Amino acid sequence: MNENSSRSHSVYTIYVESKARAESTEKIIVSKLHLVDLAGNERTKKLDKASRMKEANYINKSLSFLEQVVVSSCDSKKDHVPYR
């Protein structure tokens, strides 16, 4: 998120564990679900062409940072996720 914008992207990670209720030799199933909320530009119709291009560049830069976060989240070998 930049200082001129109230929009931001969000990544939510939900961990789910499942195991049998009765005692058994079954393994526990562990799952990870990532939910991603992307910021959009709802006010493009109100802006002139130069402002729209500048706003689009900010959004694209932000999406690039988000890509780094998603790729890091999915890579089990990485122990750092670059949230800003």
Helices and strands as residue ranges (DSSP letters): E 10-18, E 29-37, G 44-46, H 49-74
